[in-house]
Amino acid sequence: MRYYVTFACTLFGLALVLFNASGYDPHNIFLFMLSVPVWFVELFTDIHRVSAVAIYALTVASWAVIGYLCDRVIARDRAARQK
């Protein structure tokens, strides 16, 4: 199985985290829009009570999982076409 989408999504998550950590996202707009763990943290608690490193790690991991799930769907579709 090829993991191109997993790799691309992981790079996207890493770029999102680096963009936020660099200071170019001063109000955390992009992080709040595109980070799935931040959505859940905001539902249950204040974002300032959670470690930034944990949020960054969970953001990269969640984008990697999203990419992996997309790769699984692509592989299943390819297998179904070959039958």
C-alpha positions as CSV (number, residue, x, y, z in Angstrom):
1,M,0.0,0.0,0.0
2,R,1.2,3.5,-0.8
3,Y,1.2,6.1,1.9
4,Y,1.3,9.3,-0.2
5,V,-1.7,10.9,1.4
6,T,-0.5,10.0,4.9
7,F,2.8,11.6,4.1
8,A,1.2,14.7,2.6
9,C,-1.2,15.2,5.5
10,T,1.5,14.7,8.1
11,L,3.6,17.4,6.4
12,F,0.5,19.6,6.3
13,G,0.0,19.1,10.1
14,L,3.7,19.8,10.7
15,A,3.5,23.0,8.6
16,L,0.5,24.1,10.5
17,V,2.2,23.6,13.8
18,L,5.4,25.3,12.6
19,F,3.4,28.2,11.2
20,N,1.6,28.7,14.5
21,A,4.8,28.3,16.6
22,S,6.7,30.8,14.4
23,G,4.4,33.6,15.4
24,Y,3.0,34.3,12.0
25,D,-0.4,33.2,13.3
26,P,-0.7,35.7,16.2
27,H,-4.3,35.0,17.0
28,N,-4.1,31.2,16.4
29,I,-6.8,31.5,13.7
30,F,-5.3,28.8,11.4
31,L,-4.6,26.5,14.3
32,F,-8.2,26.8,15.6
33,M,-9.6,26.3,12.1
34,L,-7.5,23.3,11.1
35,S,-6.6,21.4,14.2
36,V,-9.0,18.7,15.2
37,P,-7.7,18.3,18.7
38,V,-8.2,22.0,19.4
39,W,-11.9,21.6,18.4
40,F,-12.3,19.0,21.1
41,V,-10.3,20.9,23.7
42,E,-12.4,24.0,23.1
43,L,-15.5,22.0,23.7
44,F,-14.5,20.7,27.1
45,T,-12.0,23.1,28.6
46,D,-10.1,26.4,28.1
47,I,-7.4,26.1,25.5
48,H,-4.9,27.9,27.8
49,R,-5.1,25.0,30.3
50,V,-3.6,22.6,27.9
51,S,0.1,22.4,27.0
52,A,1.0,23.9,23.6
53,V,3.4,21.0,23.0
54,A,0.6,18.5,23.6
55,I,-1.7,20.4,21.2
56,Y,1.0,20.5,18.5
57,A,1.8,16.8,18.9
58,L,-1.9,15.8,18.7
59,T,-2.4,18.1,15.7
60,V,0.4,16.4,13.7
61,A,-0.8,12.9,14.9
62,S,-4.4,13.7,13.9
63,W,-3.4,14.8,10.4
64,A,-1.3,11.6,10.0
65,V,-4.4,9.5,11.0
66,I,-6.6,11.4,8.6
67,G,-4.1,10.8,5.8
68,Y,-3.8,7.1,6.8
69,L,-7.6,6.7,6.7
70,C,-7.6,8.3,3.2
71,D,-4.9,5.9,2.0
72,R,-6.9,3.0,3.3
73,V,-10.0,4.1,1.4
74,I,-7.9,4.6,-1.8
75,A,-6.4,1.1,-1.4
76,R,-9.8,-0.4,-0.9
77,D,-11.1,1.4,-3.9
78,R,-8.2,0.2,-6.0
79,A,-8.7,-3.4,-4.9
80,A,-12.4,-3.2,-5.7
81,R,-11.6,-2.0,-9.2
82,Q,-9.1,-4.8,-9.9
83,K,-11.7,-7.5,-9.2
